[in-house]
Amino acid sequence: MIKLNQKFNRPPYLEILSEGQIYAIHSASLEILERTGMKCNNEAAVKTFQEGGAYVEGDRVKIPPVMVEQALKSAPSRSLITGRRGKGKVLLERNVVNYGLGTDVPDHIDTYTHEIRPTVLKDIENISKVVQKCEHIDFTSNSGLASDVRPEMQDLYHYKVGNIYCDKPFLTSAANGENMKALIDMATVFAGSYENLRKTPSLIVYGEPISPLAFDKNATEVLLVCAEYKIPIVFPPMVQTGATGPMTLAGGIAQGNAETLASLVLHQLKNPGAPFIWGPFVSMMDMRTTLCCYGGPVIMKSQVALGQISRFYNIPTFGFAAVSDSTTIDVQCGMEMMWSVLINALAGLNLCHDVGYLNSGLVFSLESLLLGNDIISATSHFMDGIQVNEETLALDVIDKVGPEGNFLSEENTAKFLKQEGWYSQLLNKKRFQAWKASGSKTVNQRLEEEAHQIIGEDVPLLISNDEMKELDKIIAEREKKLALKVH
């Protein structure tokens, strides 16, 4: 009799660095911070650094290793972000991978005309409808910069419109500290109070230092406000090897790690224990096009390395998934999207964003989002591993059916049909004759039809009239303040 009841929930982590290499990168990052330091263009941040023990010379801040060690100790290893109505969650802890959208694409592929044009608010509304329907998308965002509102107010309008038809956790950016406070006020409309929002945050914030080795005034304001209110924030530098970082991947990772650690130090000095998501973006600049590469082996290697380093630090990690450098949904797109999702899952990254990004993060489409959802579904099934126990080994069923029998009518087949199999609603699994008889539709055609169906549906709003009035009031107050500043 076999006595076995064991399930491996996921394959082992994919690793690319040895333990010694991880320590070497960490040590190099500490030396960068102590020897070269960071330029800080925010007076409040400079003061916070200095009071915390950093060496300050004008706007140059040099951070001793002890400050990094203290920040790593105080930063939480786990964060939970929930949907506005308690539906859906993003759990940031070891072994848990979450997938969602990004914040900053300028152009959109029109799902009806196929024209690549500037993003508008209606696109963000449609994106929210599609995300709500995507079972494997854990968090939402605007995925585009609306060109029909003033840039200084985009983030507030994005948040409002992106929540009308979707109540999943929202990833947002913020133009500055005052806009960040306004976004927190908007989220509090749903949460009821700042304390409730702190306990069960429904939004995640994205900001960036400037590579190489600089803090922008406005972005640093956002970092400090998030620390104050304990809103989870990811603050990744964008290191392009050969452009904003050294050409070598090891050097780029060391620099990006240093920039992220400096951000963490400032964040924890402001409010120890506030939730922080670690993970620099390190890729190469294509010297032929000068674009940052989202696809290809360079960024995949760096993502695996960053997964290892994050486990070394025991801090939740940022990642990129279902992204492509292609401008359209084609073979390149499918290859790069699948690779990025699988590698990020194997690397054990926690917050994998930018699902559906095309053209190196410059273009987005509803169809690319739906394709990403299907790829994530397949990858999640693979990562779930194989359950091995007496029931799944099915010895009694095999004995009952015997030689030359079949298992179609067996209870065991019905029981495990969905659990063991994976069934795409998108990919073609039919024989040629059946495929031809059903219209010979390509994957691109199915994606387009599904996008049209979802955005054409009459679905209920997920924001009440009172909530909408409160959001509009916050936006109007912010617009009034901006108008006063202009005049």
N, C-alpha and C positions, 0 to 999 in steps of 0.2 A: 504494500500500500504506500502510495506516495504521500508524504506529509509536507506539503508546500503551500504557502499562502503569502506570496511576496509580489509586490509590484514596484518596479522602478519608474517613478513618475517622469523621469527625463533621463536622457543619456548623460554621460559625464560632460563637464565643461570642456569646451574647446580651448586649448591653451597654445600660445605661441612664444611666450617668454619663460625662461627658467627663473627660479627663485632668486638667483644671483642677479639676473638682469632687472628684475623688478626693484630690488634694493638699489641697484646702480642708477636707475631712472629716478627713483625717489630721492636719492642722495644728490643727484645732479639738479633736481628741482629745488631742493633746499639751498644749494649753493647759488643758483640763479637769484633766488629771493634775497639771500644775505649779501651776495657780492654785487649784483647788478641792480636788483630791486625793481620797483614799479613806479612809473610816473602817475601821479594821482591829481586829476584836475577837479577835485571836489574838496573844498576846505573842511567841511564837516567830517569827511572820511579821513583826511590827513590828521585832524585833531584826534579822531578815534584811534587811529593807528598809533600816534605818538603816546597817547595816554595808556595804550595797551602794552607799550614797551618797544615799539619799532623805532629804528633810527631814521630821523627825518632831516633832510637837507633841502629846503625849499619845497618843491613839489615831488621830490624823489623820496620814496619810502623803501627802506630796507628792513626786511623781516627776519629776525633770528629764528633758528629751528625750534626753540622752545615755544614760540607763539603758535607755530604750525601744530606741534604736538598737542597743545592745549585745545586748539580748535577741533582737531580730529577726535579728541576725547569727548568734547561737549556736543558735537553734532550727532543727531539721532541716526541710528542705523535702519530705522523703519518709519515710513509715513503712510497714512491712509487718507486718500482723497475720495469723497463720495459725490454722487450726482446730486443735483439740487433737491430732488424729491426722494432721496434715499435709494434711487434706482441706479445701479451701476456703480462700480468702484474702481479705483486705481490703487492697488496695494504695492508699495515700493519696499520690497525686502528681498533678501536672497532667494533665488529660485523662481521668482515671479516675474514674468515678462508681460508688459502692457504695451498696446499699440494705439497710436492715434495720429492726429493731424499736426501740421505746423502752422506758423503764424504770418509768414511774410512774402508770399509769392505776388509779384506785380501783375502778371498776366493770366488769363483764363481762356481755355478752349471752349467756345460756345457749343453746347451739346446739340444745337439744332443746325447752325450754319457751319460748324467746324472752324470758324474764324478764331484766330488768336488775337485777343483784344484785352484792353485794361479791365481789371476786376471791378465789379460794382457791387453794391450792397445786396442786390437781388441774388447774385451768385452765392453770397455767404448764406443767405436764407435757404437757397436750394441745397447747399452743402449740408446745412443742419438737418434738413429732411432726410437726406441720404444717410448721414451718419447714424441717425436714430434707427434706421432700418438695418444697419450693418451690425450683425451679431458679434463680429470679431474685432470691431473698433471700440476700444475701451474709453477713449476720451476724445473730445472734439476741439475744434479751434476754427478760426476764420479762414485759414489757408489762402488768404489773399488780402491785398491791401486795397480797400475800396477807393476807387478814384473819384467817386461822386460825393465825397465828403472831404473837408479840409484835413490835411495830414495831421495837424495837432490834435484832432478829435477822432481819428480813425479807430483807435483802440476802444473807446467807449461805445461807439456805434457798432463795432464788430461784436462786442460782448452782448449788447442788447439784441441785435438781429440774430446772432448765433445761438441764442437761448430761446427764441420764440418757438421753434419746433423740435428742440433737442434738450434733454435734461441730463446728459452725461457730463462728467467733470470737464471743465473748460480750461484749455491752455491759452493764456493771453500774454501779450507784450504790453508795455506801457511807455508812453513817450517821455515821461518824467515822473518825479515823485508826487506831484499834485494829481496827475492823471491816475497814478497808482492808487492814491488814497480814494479818488472818485470810484475806481473800479472796485475797491474793497467796500465802499458804501453801497454800490450796486449789488454786489454779492450778498451784502447784509440785508438787503430788501428781501431776499429769499430765506436767509438763515435766521433772521429775526433779531440778531444782536451780534456785536463784535465777538463776544465770548463764545457764542454758538458757532460762529464762523471759524474761530481759532480751534475749537474742539473738533469740528467736522468740516474742514475746508472743502469747498466745491470748485475751487479754481487753483491752477498752477501757473506760475509766472515765469516767463522767459526773458532773460536779458543777457547782455554780453559785455565783457571788457574788450579793449581794443588790442589786437595783436599787431606788433609785439609789445607786451609789457606796459600797458597803459590802462587807466581807468577813466572813462568818459564821465563828465559831470552828471548828465541826466540819468544814464544807466545806473550809476552808483547811487543816486537818489532812490531809484526803484529798489535796489538791493537793500538799502537801509530801511525803507518803509516796510518791505516784506519781512525783514527781521523783526522789526518792532511789533507788527501784528501777527507774527508767526504764520505767515502765508507761505507755503512751499514754493521755493524758487530754484530754477536751474540757471546757471550763469556761465555758459561755456564760451571760451574764446574760439575764434575761427582761425585755426592755424593752417595756412596753405604752404606746404613745403616748397621752398624756393622763392616764396613771395613774402608772406607775413611770418615765416619761420624758416629755420635752416633747411637745406635741401634734404638732409638725412631724416629718415622717419624717427630714428631714436632721438635726435635733437629736437624735432618737432613735438614729439610726445613729451619730452622733458620740459620744453618751454610751455606747452599748453597745460601741462600738469602744474607747473609753477604758477601760472596765471590763475588757474582754478583754485589752487590752495590759497593764494593771496586773497581771492574773493571770499573764500570760506573763512579765513582769519578775520576779515573785516565784518562779515556777517555774524560770526559768533561773538566778536567783541561787542557788537551792538546788542545782541540778545542771545546769550548762551542757551543752547538747546533748541533754537528755532530750526525748522526743517530745511535742509539744503540738499539739492540733488547734484551730484558730482558728475563730471564727464566732459572734457574738452572735445571739440570737433577738430580732428587732425586728418587732413587729406592733402593731395598734391594739386598744384595749379598746372593745368595742361599748358605747356609752353607754346603749343601751336595755336590755341584759342584764347589763352589767358583766363579761362573759366575754371572754377573749382570743380573737381571731379567728385560726383556723388557715387558713381559706379566704378567698378574695376577693383583690382586686388589691393591697391594701396590703402584705401579707406577701410577695406575689410580687415586687413592686417592690423590696422590701428584700433579698430573696434574690438577685436579679440584681445589685444594688449590692454586696452582700457578696461575691459571687463575684469581682467586679472588684477589690475592695479586697484580697481574699486573694491574688490573683495579683500585686498590687502589693507585698505583703509576702512572697510566695513561701512560704507556709505552708499545709499541708493545711486544708481547710475543712469545717465542719459545715453540714448542711442538713436540711430537712424534706420528706418525700415521701409520697404516698398517704395524705394526711390530710384530714379533713373536719370541719366544724362540725355537720353533720347528726347526729341521734341514731340513724339507721338507714340501711340501704343503700337509697337511693332515687336519684332524678334528681340532686338536690343533691350527694349523696355521690359519684356517678360523675363529675359535672362537676368538683368540687373536687379529687378524687383525681387525675384525669387531668391537670388543670392543674398541680397541685403537682409531679407526677413530671416532666412535660415541662419546666416552667420551671426546676426544679432541675438537670435534665440540661443544658439549654441554657446555664444559668448556670455550668456547670462545677464544681459543688460536689462534694466528695469523699465525705463520710460522711453520707448522707441517711437519717435515722432516723425513727421514729414511724410506720412503715408500718402501716396499719390503724386508726389512732387516729380515733375518732368523738367527736362532742359536745365539740369544742374540747379534746381530750385527756383527757376524763373517762370515756370508755367505749371498750371494745375487744371485738371478736368474731373468732372464727376465720374467719367468712365475709368480713369486711372484710380480713383478712390475705390470703386467697386471691384476692379481687378485686384487691388491690394488686399481688400477684404477676403477675397477668395484664396489668395496666396497665403495669407495669415491663417486661414482655416486649415489649409493643407499642412502648413508647418506646425501648427498647434497639435494636430493629430499625430504627426510624426514625433513631436517632442513628448507626447504623453507616454511613450514607451510601450512595453508589452507586459500585460498582466499574466502571470504564470501561477496557477494554483490548480487544485484538483478539478474544479468545474471547467476552467478554460482549457485544460489539457484534454478533457472530454473523452476519457478512455471508455466509459460506459456507453457513450453515444457511438463511438467508433465500433465497439464490440457489437452493439445492437444492429447497426446498419450493415456491418460485415462486408465481405468482398462483393464487388460489383453493385452495391447499393447506391443510394444517393441521400443527401442530407437536407434536401429542399423542404421537406414537410416536418422535419424534426423541431421540437420545441426549443432546443438549444440554438438552432439557426434563427428563429424568430426573436429569441431573447437577446442575442448578441449582434443582431443585424446592424443596428445603428452604431453600437459601441465600437465594434471591430472594423466596420467599413467606413469609407469616406466617400461622400457623394456630392460632387460639385453641380450647382445649378447653372454653371457657366460653360464649363469645358465640354467638348464633344466626346462622348464615349460610345456612340452608335456606329454600327457598320455603315459602309458607304451608301448602300441602297436606302437604308432607313434615314440616314442623314440627308440624302438628296430628296427623299419623299417629304421630309419635314421642312423643306425650304432652303437647304444648303447654307444655313446661316453661319457666318464666321463668329469668332469670339467678339470681335469689334462690334458686329451688328447686335449681338446679344447684350453687350454692355450698354450700347446706345438705347436699346429698347427698355432695358431695366431702368436706366436713368430717367428716361421720359416718363415711364410709368410712375416712378416714385414721386418726382416733382410735380406731376400732374394730379396726384391724389388730393382730395379734399380732406385734410387731417386737422384735428383740433389744435388750437394754440396751447402751449404749455406754460404760458404766462397769463395771469389774470389781469383784468382791466386795472385794478388797483396797483398791482405790481408794475404794470406798464407805465402808469402815471408817475410812480415814484422814480422809475428809471429815467423817464423823460425829464423829470424835475432835476435830477442830478446832472444830466447832460446839459440842460439849459443853464444851470448855475455855473458849470465849468466853462461853457461858451461865453457867458457874460464876463467872467474873470479874464478870459483870454482877450476879449474885445477891449476891456479896460487897459490891459497891458499894451495892446497895440497903439491905443490912443494916448 
